[in-house]
Amino acid sequence: MNATEFKKFLKTRIIKDKIQLSIIVCITVYTIIFSYFTILRHYSFDSGAWDLGTYEQMLWNTINSGKLFWTAPDPINPTGFFFGTHFSPILFIILPIYFLYQATETLLVLQSFVIALGALPLYWLARDELKSKIAGFVIALAYLLYAPLHGVNWFDFHTQAFIPLFFNLAFYYFTKKKWIKYLICVIFVLSVNEAMPLMIIAMGIYGLWKRRNDITEYLSKKKNMLEDKTALISLSTIILGFVWFIVARKIISTINPSLPFTMWNEFGTDLPSIFVAMISNPLNTLEVMFSRYSVDKFFYIVELFLPLLFLSFLDPPSLFIALPWIGMSFLSNINPYITPVGYQYPAHILTIIFVSAIYGVKRLKIIKRRVELSPRFKWKKSFKISDKQLQQTALVLIIICSVSTYIGLSPLGVNLKIGVNGRPVGSSYNQVLRDVISFIPNNATISTQNNIFPIFARRMNAYPYPSDEADYILVDSRNMWYHVNVPFQHVETNIPHFDELISGVVKNKTFGLLVAVDGIYLFKKDYQGNASTPVLSEGLKATFYNSTGKVGETQVLNVAWDWSRFSPFPGYINSDHYRIIFQGLIKINETGEYTFRLDSDGNSTLKIDDMVNITSPSVLTISKKSFQIAKSYGIEVEYENLGGNGIILLYWRPPGKNDDEIIPPQYFSTGLIDE
């Protein structure tokens, strides 16, 4: 296509269709918004090794290390070759795009764009089936507002993000009988992962259903099936799906024969035994399908179908295509499979939900006519509504429901939170973590937890789980991922938790503490020196003691700690019977009465110069004090654990405030930096 032809294409196909142009604008806006927020989420250490980090590591290793789609070996996939877990040839399409700019941002922007682009074929399909560009626009807009789609986009990076675009295109080309384009899109859908062949088989069955009136004539040889391209292509789709499924499973099992199927472990440990158990005992299968997580499954269906007014159920034949995935999800013992917003899994059936809803809107006219012809509805003469009014009403309600569910369910709705525990990218916590990361050489191997790993994904030997084979071990004990070995909680493994690993390597002196600050600890192999503590512009000094005396000191951002699940100073203090002293300055920027509250489960004291003195042998102690001079005052908090959970929380209520709050870091100072 030369420049003249391209200008003609823009003028006749894009610009002339102003509704389509509006959708392209919406796609662009969606891409920008989600690219921005997902990148911001990554910068805030709120992305994860599973799966953003592992995808980037395998792409980076393919380009820079010569190892095809290789990630750090783990108990699920000890080979490290990604195809030993999922058969995803679509990675070969992603690879050259990542090669052009090897950064996490490339994957996040690409994902947002590909997901948004899926709105265009939905527009074409709805426009043609409902005979209205406005109807097409409404369906496309509902797609871009769809909260489960946002959950797919929000949660790291996954190949499933490519399903809506190519499945939408496949369905559109199927209706237009553009068979070459249809088959190409089907192959792209199959290339996403090994579950998609089942959906494609169902797609082929749907195609045969559309030609069901001719099947008997084909069987009786009154008609030649080879002359019916729709039936022939549908049959070919089924065969292609079966062949692809068998090949995909063979490749995975050859690379990784020990791959566990823990998702359906009530039925067996491998696919054949799982399938036989499900078929041979249907009552048990039905019981598992509908009894376990029954409430979650109910809301799963509601949240998936409500934005489109449940209109998808008006066209069972097209909705049938989603049945394989819904069945697998309902039989699984893993809750994320039936979580409508927040994971990649709804991407498998998003196309079918929207396509069946389009046909559901179309079937409203048929249902209306049946109602009008029914003698049971005598009131029909006093209630008249045209086909056009009925369709417009349905579309208006779809927009209302889509906007409402977006506000309530989307990660960009009222629940928007960026950063670990909602802390923004520029927070003191994130800056402290980045300062600690700067101690690690670019070529060093590292073991770290799920939320930190993506920063190190562009390294061949980076481990997103506890490992003493690395040069460095980096943990953030205040983060939940310090305590969870994702995704190994469903697999029997000898991988310890980080707290256990650190205790062992420190005791054996194979690692030494290099940096300690605010619950973030960096250990270095064979290091025997003293630990460094970056000097913070805000926060307090914390000194740690066990039964034998002082074991170390660090700086912390505030006094808000819960050590119930881990040691306050990993590797050096037990999880109980210890003492900690927090010291520094507290900034009183406004005169007036302050209320201080000290919560703990052990012996604790609070001293602020000679003005506030709290001794708390119980859970809650409150003191009120009026400060007449705005300045920095000396503060000391001491906590002694006597065997309890290990909780110490310091609150205040400044003048003019109605509620207590944890004292923010910016009101503390160690006094080591000039004010």
Stockholm file with secondary structure:
# STOCKHOLM 1.0

chainA/1-675         MNATEFKKFLKTRIIKDKIQLSIIVCITVYTIIFSYFTILRHYSFDSGAWDLGTYEQMLWNTINSGKLFWTAPDPINPTGFFFGTHFSPILFIILPIYFLYQATETLLVLQSFVIALGALPLYWLARDELKSKIAGFVIALAYLLYAPLHGVNWFDFHTQAFIPLFFNLAFYYFTKKKWIKYLICVIFVLSVNEAMPLMIIAMGIYGLWKRRNDITEYLSKKKNMLEDKTALISLSTIILGFVWFIVARKIISTINPSLPFTMWNEFGTDLPSIFVAMISNPLNTLEVMFSRYSVDKFFYIVELFLPLLFLSFLDPPSLFIALPWIGMSFLSNINPYITPVGYQYPAHILTIIFVSAIYGVKRLKIIKRRVELSPRFKWKKSFKISDKQLQQTALVLIIICSVSTYIGLSPLGVNLKIGVNGRPVGSSYNQVLRDVISFIPNNATISTQNNIFPIFARRMNAYPYPSDEADYILVDSRNMWYHVNVPFQHVETNIPHFDELISGVVKNKTFGLLVAVDGIYLFKKDYQGNASTPVLSEGLKATFYNSTGKVGETQVLNVAWDWSRFSPFPGYINSDHYRIIFQGLIKINETGEYTFRLDSDGNSTLKIDDMVNITSPSVLTISKKSFQIAKSYGIEVEYENLGGNGIILLYWRPPGKNDDEIIPPQYFSTGLIDE
#=GR chainA/1-675 SS CCHHHHHHHIIIIIISCHHHHHHHHHHHHHHHHHHHHHHHHHHTTCSCIIIIIHHHHHHHHHHHTSCTTBCCCCSSCTTCBGGGTCCCTTHHHHHHHHHHSCSHHHHHHHHHHHHHHTHHHHHHHHHHHTTCHHHHHHHHHHHHTCHHHHHHHHSSCCGGGGHHHHHHHHHHHHHTTCHHHHHHHHHHHHTTCTTHHHHHHHHHHHHHHHTHHHHHHHHTTSSCGGGCHHHHHHHHHHHHHHHHHHHHHHHHHHHCTTCCCGGGTTTCSSHHHHHHHHHHCHHHHHHHHHHTTHHHHHHHHHHHHGGGTTGGGGCHHHHGGGHHHHHHHHHCSCGGGGCSSSSSGGGGTHHHHHHHHHHHHHHHHHHHHHHHHCTTCGGGGGCCCCHHHHHHHHHHHHHHHHHHHHHHHSTTTTTCCCSGGGCCTTSHHHHHHHHHHTTSCTTCCEEECTTTGGGGCSSTTEESSCCTTSSEEEEETTSGGGSCCTTGGGSCCCCCCHHHHHHHHHHTTSEEEEEEETTEEEEEETCCSCCBCCCCSSSEEEEEEETTEEEEEEEESCSEEECTTSCSSTTTSCSSSEEEEEEEEEECCSCEEEEEEEEESSEEEEEETTTEEEEESSSEEEEEEEECSCSEEEEEEEEEESSSCCEEEEEEECTTCSSCEECCGGGEECSSSCC
#=GC SS_cons         CCHHHHHHHIIIIIISCHHHHHHHHHHHHHHHHHHHHHHHHHHTTCSCIIIIIHHHHHHHHHHHTSCTTBCCCCSSCTTCBGGGTCCCTTHHHHHHHHHHSCSHHHHHHHHHHHHHHTHHHHHHHHHHHTTCHHHHHHHHHHHHTCHHHHHHHHSSCCGGGGHHHHHHHHHHHHHTTCHHHHHHHHHHHHTTCTTHHHHHHHHHHHHHHHTHHHHHHHHTTSSCGGGCHHHHHHHHHHHHHHHHHHHHHHHHHHHCTTCCCGGGTTTCSSHHHHHHHHHHCHHHHHHHHHHTTHHHHHHHHHHHHGGGTTGGGGCHHHHGGGHHHHHHHHHCSCGGGGCSSSSSGGGGTHHHHHHHHHHHHHHHHHHHHHHHHCTTCGGGGGCCCCHHHHHHHHHHHHHHHHHHHHHHHSTTTTTCCCSGGGCCTTSHHHHHHHHHHTTSCTTCCEEECTTTGGGGCSSTTEESSCCTTSSEEEEETTSGGGSCCTTGGGSCCCCCCHHHHHHHHHHTTSEEEEEEETTEEEEEETCCSCCBCCCCSSSEEEEEEETTEEEEEEEESCSEEECTTSCSSTTTSCSSSEEEEEEEEEECCSCEEEEEEEEESSEEEEEETTTEEEEESSSEEEEEEEECSCSEEEEEEEEEESSSCCEEEEEEECTTCSSCEECCGGGEECSSSCC
//
